[in-house]
């Protein structure tokens, strides 16, 4: 089956530190990969995505590269801010056409806390 | 434009009771998916509906059911509630069946006592 594994948290950083959150996946088909962010008391927001191997998704200073050879999609940011404190989820769906796009498989989430 | 809305925000039920959760998708979106997020875990896929028909189901018991209405809003029903059903229930909508982004609502926090 399909699964996503994220590095365990929580991750605690000082402002302006470099961030890496590891994500690896297993998939029975050809996946698209996503990072979602969940701020306290809010729903999930799409942070970035990549739909094919070697694609780089980027948004708000965050980026992740789809690495098919290592089945990874690690999230990075060069300089985190206090406002980046949230829970980050790596996810995939399988590009099998039709209704497959409505089913996301998520990792367990990584809590990020950034201190001033 | 309004985003995905869900109601109620919170509710508390007793074991054995029934619950109905509601979701209104973004205007123009025809596909709705439901997810269960247990505290400390990632969301788990429950159902997907498109054009009022079930198009996908996750590994959940038959106590869970859903439907989609002509205006594309959706209900998730859970019968015979168990303590383990306590979770945040998320609804997400997409514009169609193709590879489009899912937009999530804020969720309904269900507590079963």
Interface residues (C-beta under 8 A of the other chain):
Chain A: X4 X32 X36 X41 X42 X43 X44 X45 X46 X49 X51 X89 X91 X95 X98 X99 X100 X101 X102 X103 X104 X105 X106 X107 X108 X109
Chain B: X4 X31 X33 X35 X40 X41 X42 X43 X44 X45 X48 X50 X55 X56 X58 X90 X92 X94 X97 X98 X99 X100 X101 X102 X103 X104 X105 X106 X107
